[in-house]
Amino acid sequence: QNQIKVVQSTLEEIKVNKPILYIFNKIDKLSKEELKALNQNLQDYEPHILISAKSKDGIKPLVDLLQTYKF
């Protein structure tokens, strides 16, 4: 959350006013319980995608979303 706040602040400072797509990487490091808890805490970060660059989990949903995402 701290990293998100820093990025949001930086975007505001440089006057970037665009929709944000939140991409959370490294989900392969989380247990099923941690992943479930994370999903419950991501309501403020929409739209969002959970991915693992290592295991490729979530890559297809990310690509699908990017194909229809309005920038």
Backbone bond lengths (Angstrom), bond angles and torsions (degrees), N, CA, C in turn:
res aa  C-N    CA-C-N  psi(-1)  N-CA   C-N-CA  omega(-1)  CA-C   N-CA-C  phi
1 Q - - - 1.444 - - 1.517 111.42 -
2 N 1.325 116.24 -34.24 1.465 118.67 177.73 1.520 111.30 -64.55
3 Q 1.309 117.14 -40.88 1.468 120.25 178.87 1.524 111.12 -63.66
4 I 1.321 116.53 -39.55 1.461 120.58 178.31 1.525 109.89 -63.26
5 K 1.323 117.31 -43.27 1.469 120.77 179.38 1.521 111.48 -61.69
6 V 1.326 117.11 -40.24 1.464 120.91 179.20 1.526 110.25 -64.41
7 V 1.317 116.81 -44.72 1.469 120.46 179.81 1.525 109.85 -64.37
8 Q 1.328 117.91 -45.19 1.461 120.68 179.13 1.523 111.42 -60.57
9 S 1.316 116.55 -42.10 1.461 121.06 178.44 1.528 110.96 -63.31
10 T 1.309 115.97 -43.85 1.466 120.52 179.59 1.524 110.48 -62.62
11 L 1.331 117.13 -43.82 1.463 120.49 179.06 1.531 110.60 -62.30
12 E 1.313 117.24 -39.09 1.459 120.40 177.07 1.526 110.95 -64.56
13 E 1.321 116.91 -42.78 1.466 121.19 -179.09 1.516 111.97 -61.18
14 I 1.324 116.48 -38.68 1.467 119.36 -178.93 1.529 111.59 -94.15
15 K 1.335 115.48 11.29 1.456 123.75 173.36 1.530 113.63 59.77
16 V 1.314 115.25 43.21 1.466 120.90 173.54 1.517 107.12 -94.93
17 N 1.319 115.07 119.38 1.467 120.20 -178.73 1.530 108.44 -123.90
18 K 1.308 115.58 77.43 1.467 122.63 -178.48 1.519 108.57 -126.90
19 P 1.323 116.73 156.35 1.471 118.67 173.97 1.520 110.58 -60.62
20 I 1.323 115.94 148.64 1.463 121.13 -178.60 1.514 109.17 -114.01
21 L 1.301 115.65 132.53 1.456 123.15 171.72 1.518 106.50 -106.68
22 Y 1.310 116.75 119.10 1.458 121.66 -178.07 1.525 109.16 -91.23
23 I 1.318 115.79 124.40 1.462 121.47 178.70 1.522 107.88 -120.64
24 F 1.314 114.81 119.42 1.457 121.68 -178.94 1.525 108.63 -106.50
25 N 1.318 116.00 116.36 1.461 122.71 -176.62 1.532 110.44 -97.66
26 K 1.301 114.80 170.01 1.472 124.65 175.03 1.524 113.24 71.36
27 I 1.328 116.89 31.49 1.461 118.70 177.86 1.522 111.85 -67.48
28 D 1.332 116.89 -16.85 1.466 120.31 177.61 1.526 111.63 -65.87
29 K 1.320 117.51 -15.89 1.463 121.92 -179.51 1.533 112.25 -86.36
30 L 1.331 117.16 -5.16 1.458 120.83 -175.25 1.528 111.31 -101.73
31 S 1.310 115.24 145.81 1.462 120.56 172.62 1.532 107.80 -75.82
32 K 1.329 117.09 168.41 1.460 120.50 177.84 1.525 111.28 -59.89
33 E 1.321 116.81 -37.75 1.462 120.67 178.86 1.524 111.34 -67.12
34 E 1.329 116.56 -42.46 1.468 120.52 178.72 1.528 110.92 -65.40
35 L 1.313 116.23 -39.16 1.459 120.81 179.31 1.530 110.59 -65.14
36 K 1.310 116.99 -40.77 1.456 121.24 177.75 1.529 110.37 -63.70
37 A 1.325 117.41 -44.18 1.471 121.70 178.45 1.525 110.75 -63.37
38 L 1.328 116.66 -40.83 1.463 120.55 179.05 1.523 110.45 -61.50
39 N 1.317 116.63 -46.01 1.462 120.32 179.64 1.522 111.75 -57.35
40 Q 1.299 117.42 -35.81 1.460 121.20 179.40 1.524 111.88 -70.91
41 N 1.325 117.54 -23.81 1.463 121.71 -177.63 1.524 113.84 -95.65
42 L 1.320 117.46 2.72 1.460 119.74 -175.27 1.522 113.89 -100.77
43 Q 1.310 117.38 13.97 1.455 120.73 -178.27 1.528 113.13 -61.98
44 D 1.320 117.01 -28.22 1.469 120.71 -179.86 1.521 112.86 -81.57
45 Y 1.308 117.04 -5.79 1.464 121.12 -175.09 1.525 109.46 -119.73
46 E 1.315 114.83 76.28 1.459 121.03 -179.75 1.510 109.25 -117.93
47 P 1.311 117.56 142.82 1.456 126.93 -9.62 1.525 110.47 -74.58
48 H 1.313 115.50 152.51 1.464 119.61 177.95 1.530 109.97 -140.99
49 I 1.316 113.66 156.68 1.463 122.39 177.71 1.516 107.05 -134.86
50 L 1.315 115.78 138.72 1.461 121.83 174.37 1.517 107.70 -103.15
51 I 1.340 116.42 127.58 1.461 119.81 -177.87 1.524 111.18 -135.33
52 S 1.309 113.65 166.83 1.456 121.82 167.73 1.517 106.41 -132.87
53 A 1.307 116.70 109.93 1.465 120.10 177.30 1.523 110.21 -63.95
54 K 1.313 116.35 -29.70 1.467 121.19 -178.60 1.525 111.86 -71.33
55 S 1.337 116.71 -52.62 1.465 120.13 -176.47 1.528 112.44 -93.59
56 K 1.318 117.12 -7.42 1.465 124.67 -179.20 1.522 113.70 72.78
57 D 1.331 118.14 8.03 1.464 120.54 175.04 1.524 109.29 -61.92
58 G 1.317 116.15 134.08 1.457 121.01 177.00 1.515 115.00 84.20
59 I 1.311 118.48 -5.06 1.465 120.21 -177.84 1.530 110.89 -67.16
60 K 1.325 117.61 -44.67 1.464 120.19 -179.85 1.527 111.34 -61.49
61 P 1.348 119.36 -47.55 1.473 117.52 175.35 1.536 113.23 -59.16
62 L 1.327 117.32 -34.37 1.461 120.51 177.37 1.527 110.36 -64.40
63 V 1.314 116.80 -47.76 1.471 120.63 179.52 1.529 109.91 -61.32
64 D 1.332 116.78 -43.85 1.459 120.50 179.47 1.521 111.05 -60.82
65 L 1.321 117.34 -43.53 1.452 120.94 179.13 1.529 111.53 -65.16
66 L 1.315 117.16 -41.89 1.468 120.45 179.72 1.522 112.12 -63.61
67 Q 1.316 117.00 -30.83 1.466 120.16 179.36 1.519 111.99 -68.80
68 T 1.323 116.93 -24.04 1.467 119.42 -178.19 1.533 112.59 -114.14
69 Y 1.321 117.86 -3.07 1.454 122.18 -175.17 1.517 110.99 -70.53
70 K 1.320 116.45 135.14 1.465 121.82 178.21 1.519 109.35 -94.83
71 F 1.324 115.78 109.36 1.465 121.18 -178.44 1.508 111.15 -85.21
